[in-house]
Amino acid sequence: LFVVVGIFYGALMVMLPSLATWLPQQLFFSVP
């Protein structure tokens, strides 16, 4: 169980920076 949580937490830490850079770009380009 803790191994699954560790993998999920690691993946989340890897994905958060890319989401933090991708989401503002999507929001910025969607505004006319």
C-alpha positions in Angstrom: 0.0 0.0 0.0 2.8 2.4 1.0 4.6 1.6 -2.2 1.6 2.6 -4.3 1.3 5.8 -2.3 5.0 6.6 -2.8 4.7 6.0 -6.6 1.5 8.1 -6.8 3.2 10.9 -4.7 6.3 10.8 -6.8 4.3 11.0 -10.1 2.3 13.9 -8.6 5.5 15.8 -7.7 6.7 15.2 -11.3 3.4 16.3 -12.9 2.8 19.4 -10.8 5.5 21.6 -12.3 4.4 20.7 -15.9 0.8 21.4 -14.9 1.8 24.7 -13.3 3.4 25.8 -16.6 0.8 24.3 -18.9 -2.5 25.5 -17.3 -1.7 29.2 -17.3 -0.7 29.0 -20.9 -4.0 27.3 -21.8 -5.9 30.0 -19.8 -3.9 32.8 -21.3 -4.4 31.7 -24.9 -8.1 31.0 -24.4 -8.7 34.7 -23.5 -9.3 36.8 -26.6 
